[in-house]
Amino acid sequence: WYRPRKKLFTDSVPLRYRSEQVPGVKVTPPSVKTIATSNNGDTLLHLVNMDGVTRQIVVQFIGRRWKNIAGVSLEPARKELKLERMDGVVKTTIWPGDIDPVDIILRLKLN
């Protein structure tokens, strides 16, 4: 599990934010917690799967900080995820076949 993800942890720098969760990111189900880091010029969003959720996970990016998302991919596979945009919210869905029981890592490409 860790070997293909090692550089996503060791080569990343935590982003600073004042709350427990990443501001402007809403995840359903709420038992999935968020941590953001910087990695090679991109933002990584770690979704910590606290309850071992196996059903789809929906991630919404709300606010100015996230309006410039150009793409989202699952790491370490680099699988591109579909983005939906509506009323200033950018949304993506992670389907059960792509859910890790511990940590799902999304690479956000920002313009």
C-alpha positions in Angstrom: 0.0 0.0 0.0 2.6 2.5 1.0 5.4 1.8 -1.5 3.7 3.3 -4.6 2.5 6.3 -2.5 5.7 7.0 -0.6 6.7 10.1 -2.6 3.2 11.5 -2.3 4.0 11.7 1.5 7.7 12.3 1.7 7.9 14.9 -1.1 4.8 16.8 0.0 4.5 19.9 2.3 1.4 20.4 4.4 -0.7 23.4 3.4 -1.6 25.9 6.1 -5.3 26.3 7.1 -6.9 27.2 10.4 -9.6 24.5 10.6 -9.5 20.8 11.1 -10.7 20.2 7.5 -9.5 21.8 4.3 -11.5 25.1 3.8 -14.0 25.0 0.9 -14.0 21.2 0.6 -17.1 19.3 1.4 -17.0 15.5 1.4 -19.9 13.1 1.5 -20.0 10.9 3.6 -18.7 13.2 6.3 -16.7 10.4 8.0 -14.1 10.9 5.2 -11.7 13.6 6.5 -9.5 15.9 4.5 -5.8 17.0 4.6 -4.2 19.1 1.9 -0.5 19.2 0.8 1.6 20.7 -1.9 3.4 18.2 -4.2 5.5 19.2 -7.2 3.4 22.4 -7.8 0.1 20.6 -7.5 -2.3 20.3 -4.5 -2.8 16.9 -3.1 -6.1 16.3 -1.2 -5.8 13.3 1.1 -9.2 11.8 1.9 -8.8 9.8 5.1 -11.3 7.0 5.1 -12.1 7.0 8.9 -14.9 4.3 8.7 -13.6 2.3 5.7 -16.4 3.6 3.5 -16.9 1.5 0.4 -19.8 3.4 -1.3 -19.2 6.4 -3.6 -17.6 9.5 -2.2 -18.6 12.9 -3.5 -16.1 15.8 -3.1 -17.3 19.3 -3.6 -14.9 22.3 -4.0 -16.6 25.5 -3.0 -15.3 29.1 -3.2 -12.8 31.2 -5.0 -9.8 29.1 -4.0 -11.1 26.2 -6.0 -12.7 27.8 -9.0 -9.6 27.3 -11.1 -9.5 23.5 -10.9 -8.5 22.3 -14.3 -8.4 18.6 -13.5 -8.4 16.0 -10.7 -6.7 12.6 -10.8 -6.5 9.7 -8.4 -3.0 8.9 -7.1 -0.8 6.9 -7.6 -2.7 5.5 -10.6 -3.1 9.0 -12.2 -6.6 8.1 -13.2 -8.5 11.2 -14.3 -11.8 11.9 -12.7 -14.8 13.7 -14.2 -15.5 17.2 -13.0 -18.9 18.8 -12.8 -19.3 22.5 -12.4 -22.5 24.2 -11.3 -23.2 27.5 -9.5 -19.6 28.1 -8.5 -19.2 24.5 -7.1 -16.8 22.0 -8.7 -17.7 18.4 -7.9 -16.2 15.0 -8.5 -17.3 11.5 -7.6 -15.0 8.6 -6.5 -16.7 5.3 -7.3 -16.5 2.2 -5.2 -13.9 0.5 -7.4 -11.4 3.4 -6.8 -11.9 3.7 -3.1 -9.0 2.7 -0.8 -10.0 1.6 2.6 -7.5 3.9 4.3 -6.5 7.0 2.2 -7.6 8.2 -1.2 -5.3 10.8 -2.7 -6.5 13.3 -5.3 -4.1 15.4 -7.3 -5.6 18.8 -8.2 -4.4 20.6 -11.2 -5.1 24.3 -10.8 -4.9 27.0 -13.5 
